[in-house]
């Protein structure tokens, strides 16, 4: 089983998109509100598939943000990317966003032939809050799958994820606040809002149940974790601890630490990091194919 820990000094470069985009595909609805996804399709089809789940503290964010520099290069390597809208904490409490991701997987599998997808094996990739949801999607099978359809994924990429919600009140940042933070963190916290509470301390059992670290088990799909070692919002210990737990259960897991990188740092969108994501997805979702990919 892989247990790699790589320290990466990111370099800059230009992405090479070269993909076809289908926008605003409706994959479901909740209480009369449509849920959409954007599909980034490589030239070679049917293509393996990976969901993208955006960050934003489960409170805000957009599936299309930074798509040109982040999603298109990985799609150009041969993996279709479905950027998924999910309900935010102002709309519905947990597990609503996780259920939305599951619904998107089911819809994509049902429509794989028409969309040009090979959906026998599906991956998930998320950043920050999206990384938290990606980890849960990979670790937590849905009891409703027999009735509603297969929502499983076979690979997970988690960028700077929150892996233990119970620690967020006491986390010590490793660097300065990321540039997008213009003031103090809100109260209630993002984590409390996700759980529909005023404080995580009031719902510690629910916070634990919503934490990926509580669901690590043998037989889980492979993981690639990527975190900056100067994260001023979610300390890299979230990924380090999660990596240790995964490897202790003999789950294939690799951890990349980006030297000097903060939360949502531009370093994550550089060719070396995106090439690592593409190579991981190709090697896990296309095991008979090449295990490397060139991005940029």
ABEGO torsion letter per residue (X at the ends): XBABBBBBBBBBEBBBBGBBBBBGBBAEBBGGBBBBBBBBBBABOBBBBBBBBBBGGGABEBAABGAAAAAAAAAAAGBBBBBBBBBBAAABBOAAAAAAAAAAAAAAAAAAAAAGBBAABBBBBBBEAAAAAAAAAAABBBAAAAAAEBABBABBBBBGBBABAAAAAABBBABBBBAABABBBBOBBAAAAAAGBABAAABAAAAAAABAAAABBBGBBBBBBBBBAABAABBAAAAAAAAAAAAAAGBBBBBBBBBGBBBGBAAAABAAAAAAAAAAAAAAABAABBABBBBX
